[in-house]
Amino acid sequence: MNSPSRVSRVAIIGGGIFGVSSAVQLARRGAQVTLVTEGALASEASGRSLSWLNSSRMRSPEYHQLRMIGIDRYRTLAAKHPDAAWLRFDGGLTWDADDSSNEIAAVYAHERSIGYDARLLAADQVAAVTPGVDPRAITRQGAIFNPGEGWVDLPSLINVLVEEFSALGGEVVTQAGRASVEVNNGRATGIVTADGRRFAADAVLLAAGASVPKIVAEVGLQITDATPISLLVKTKPINVALRAVLNTPRVAVRPTPTGSLVLDSAWSEEEVARRPDGTFEVKDSTFQGLLAEASAALEGNPMLVLDSYGVGPKPIPGDGEPVFGELPGIAGYYVAFSHSGATLGLIAGELLADEIVTGESHPLLKTFRPSRFK
Ligand SMILES: Cc1cc2nc3c(=O)[nH]c(=O)nc-3n(C[C@H](O)[C@H](O)[C@H](O)COP(=O)(O)OP(=O)(O)OC[C@H]3O[C@@H](n4cnc5c(N)ncnc54)[C@H](O)[C@@H]3O)c2cc1C
């Protein structure tokens, strides 16, 4: 790492889960922290996320390990908040399409081989394991139930973390407009807001979600970017028995703290159009299609009604793996840019805070360094 010594003042750009989680961890370690964000807290990806806590299917062993430790931190948090409606571990149920893309047998074999808790169920076995699912929607290859999975409502979590952060003396600056990182003589020295306010710091964390690649490009560094436009649809509250997070070929569904459901899918994301002024257009047929797919997956095929939706970029690095740590050649300039930021939210904040305060590299982040894009 570039930074050899301890730092005491840290400035953070980004009021999503990575910024806020890192802020509270830094404050717990005694750092003086200012978090600056463009609009409100949780106004971007963290405010419109499916937030399924998982390490299902196949990925690199290092990424799997980090996700499992991420889930462990949520388990600890859940034990501290046993009645929280915003953090649940009721499992996840996954099935694939009935065509040549179906990977259920291979995924099940892989998950068993790495000790990821998984049960392969035929359609008529599902009701005995998890409620609220229409067995007719499940394809003949069966479904995998992962009892260790869960979900979190990120805006609620962010509120809980910010409350602690403020109690520890942390400063939150919202509605700040587009801030930038100040770099002098090869080292980050603070951040500057669009209206010229300057926050000096010994280290800066850039946790600006989908904007990270563009902002680091300003200092001549590249982080490849595969960020798509995403769509999350929320239903009006409905009385359903569903508890697990569903991942099905045409829709993902999870419960919410308020009795609504949230839904997303790959096909509906592809139907979102970007207008010339940068805003997004979602067709009514996309909403209705997603609601119909969710209804078909649920027991009793309830009538689902659109309540609201969130649309915008979903931060994903070009190689799909997380990007955490100090930029090469710029001391004290740290970044957090990743997909699955719900699953990784708590652990990423913990490990980044550790690195920033001690100046020592954490081995768990070794393969996720921004320097790999050089
Ligand atoms: C539809 C959808 C489904 C998802 N499903 C899952 C899932 O099932 N499981 C899972 O683990 N993860 C999931 N994710 C991913 C997860 O939600 C994100 O990885 C995570 O929320 C990203 O958090 P972040 O802090 O990096 O970014 P964000 O939440 O986008 O926050 C970045 C913040 O930085 C601010 N900002 C940007 N530029 C500037 C600037 N120049 N100055 C000041 N402020 C700035 C923004 O306003 C924003 O507040 C999903 C995401 C989406 C959108």
The ligand as an SDF file (V2000), in Angstrom:
LIG
                    3D

 53 58  0  0  0  0  0  0  0  0999 V2000
  -31.8930   -3.3300   -8.9320 C   0  0  0  0  0  0  0  0  0  0  0  0
  -30.7180   -3.7300   -8.0770 C   0  0  0  0  0  0  0  0  0  0  0  0
  -30.6820   -5.0040   -7.5240 C   0  0  0  0  0  0  0  0  0  0  0  0
  -29.6000   -5.3680   -6.7160 C   0  0  0  0  0  0  0  0  0  0  0  0
  -29.6210   -6.5930   -6.1270 N   0  0  0  0  0  0  0  0  0  0  0  0
  -28.6520   -6.9140   -5.2350 C   0  0  0  0  0  0  0  0  0  0  0  0
  -28.7400   -8.1330   -4.5050 C   0  0  0  0  0  0  0  0  0  0  0  0
  -29.7010   -8.8820   -4.6630 O   0  0  0  0  0  0  0  0  0  0  0  0
  -27.7610   -8.4310   -3.6170 N   0  0  0  0  0  0  0  0  0  0  0  0
  -26.7000   -7.5840   -3.4000 C   0  0  0  0  0  0  0  0  0  0  0  0
  -25.8370   -7.8970   -2.5710 O   0  0  0  0  0  0  0  0  0  0  0  0
  -26.5930   -6.4230   -4.0780 N   0  0  0  0  0  0  0  0  0  0  0  0
  -27.5400   -6.0700   -4.9830 C   0  0  0  0  0  0  0  0  0  0  0  0
  -27.4680   -4.9060   -5.6720 N   0  0  0  0  0  0  0  0  0  0  0  0
  -26.2400   -4.1170   -5.5710 C   0  0  0  0  0  0  0  0  0  0  0  0
  -26.1850   -3.1700   -4.4070 C   0  0  0  0  0  0  0  0  0  0  0  0
  -27.4170   -2.5910   -4.1390 O   0  0  0  0  0  0  0  0  0  0  0  0
  -25.1330   -2.1020   -4.7320 C   0  0  0  0  0  0  0  0  0  0  0  0
  -23.9110   -2.7640   -5.0000 O   0  0  0  0  0  0  0  0  0  0  0  0
  -24.9280   -1.1120   -3.6120 C   0  0  0  0  0  0  0  0  0  0  0  0
  -26.1430   -0.5250   -3.2090 O   0  0  0  0  0  0  0  0  0  0  0  0
  -23.9410   -0.0460   -4.0880 C   0  0  0  0  0  0  0  0  0  0  0  0
  -23.7040    0.8410   -3.0290 O   0  0  0  0  0  0  0  0  0  0  0  0
  -22.7110    2.0560   -3.2540 P   0  0  0  0  0  0  0  0  0  0  0  0
  -22.5330    2.6960   -1.9280 O   0  0  0  0  0  0  0  0  0  0  0  0
  -21.5140    1.6000   -4.0040 O   0  0  0  0  0  0  0  0  0  0  0  0
  -23.4540    3.0030   -4.3130 O   0  0  0  0  0  0  0  0  0  0  0  0
  -24.7520    3.9050   -4.2450 P   0  0  0  0  0  0  0  0  0  0  0  0
  -25.7890    3.3460   -3.3580 O   0  0  0  0  0  0  0  0  0  0  0  0
  -25.1210    4.1900   -5.6520 O   0  0  0  0  0  0  0  0  0  0  0  0
  -24.2420    5.2270   -3.5430 O   0  0  0  0  0  0  0  0  0  0  0  0
  -23.3330    6.1060   -4.1510 C   0  0  0  0  0  0  0  0  0  0  0  0
  -23.6040    7.4870   -3.6200 C   0  0  0  0  0  0  0  0  0  0  0  0
  -22.6130    8.3830   -4.0880 O   0  0  0  0  0  0  0  0  0  0  0  0
  -23.2350    9.6000   -4.4490 C   0  0  0  0  0  0  0  0  0  0  0  0
  -22.3570   10.2640   -5.4260 N   0  0  0  0  0  0  0  0  0  0  0  0
  -21.9820    9.8300   -6.6600 C   0  0  0  0  0  0  0  0  0  0  0  0
  -21.1180   10.7030   -7.2210 N   0  0  0  0  0  0  0  0  0  0  0  0
  -20.9470   11.7000   -6.3200 C   0  0  0  0  0  0  0  0  0  0  0  0
  -20.1660   12.8850   -6.3120 C   0  0  0  0  0  0  0  0  0  0  0  0
  -19.3580   13.2070   -7.3220 N   0  0  0  0  0  0  0  0  0  0  0  0
  -20.2490   13.6960   -5.2310 N   0  0  0  0  0  0  0  0  0  0  0  0
  -21.0480   13.3950   -4.1840 C   0  0  0  0  0  0  0  0  0  0  0  0
  -21.7880   12.2730   -4.1220 N   0  0  0  0  0  0  0  0  0  0  0  0
  -21.7370   11.4290   -5.1780 C   0  0  0  0  0  0  0  0  0  0  0  0
  -24.5670    9.1820   -5.0140 C   0  0  0  0  0  0  0  0  0  0  0  0
  -25.4810   10.2570   -4.9820 O   0  0  0  0  0  0  0  0  0  0  0  0
  -24.9460    8.0420   -4.0500 C   0  0  0  0  0  0  0  0  0  0  0  0
  -25.6020    8.5220   -2.9120 O   0  0  0  0  0  0  0  0  0  0  0  0
  -28.5300   -4.4780   -6.4870 C   0  0  0  0  0  0  0  0  0  0  0  0
  -28.5680   -3.1950   -7.0240 C   0  0  0  0  0  0  0  0  0  0  0  0
  -29.6620   -2.8140   -7.8070 C   0  0  0  0  0  0  0  0  0  0  0  0
  -29.6930   -1.4090   -8.3380 C   0  0  0  0  0  0  0  0  0  0  0  0
  1  2  1  0
  2  3  1  0
  2 52  2  0
  3  4  2  0
  4  5  1  0
  4 50  1  0
  5  6  2  0
  6  7  1  0
  6 13  1  0
  7  8  2  0
  7  9  1  0
  9 10  1  0
 10 11  2  0
 10 12  1  0
 12 13  2  0
 13 14  1  0
 14 15  1  0
 14 50  1  0
 15 16  1  0
 16 17  1  0
 16 18  1  0
 18 19  1  0
 18 20  1  0
 20 21  1  0
 20 22  1  0
 22 23  1  0
 23 24  1  0
 24 25  2  0
 24 26  1  0
 24 27  1  0
 27 28  1  0
 28 29  2  0
 28 30  1  0
 28 31  1  0
 31 32  1  0
 32 33  1  0
 33 34  1  0
 33 48  1  0
 34 35  1  0
 35 36  1  0
 35 46  1  0
 36 37  1  0
 36 45  1  0
 37 38  2  0
 38 39  1  0
 39 40  1  0
 39 45  2  0
 40 41  1  0
 40 42  2  0
 42 43  1  0
 43 44  2  0
 44 45  1  0
 46 47  1  0
 46 48  1  0
 48 49  1  0
 50 51  2  0
 51 52  1  0
 52 53  1  0
M  END
$$$$
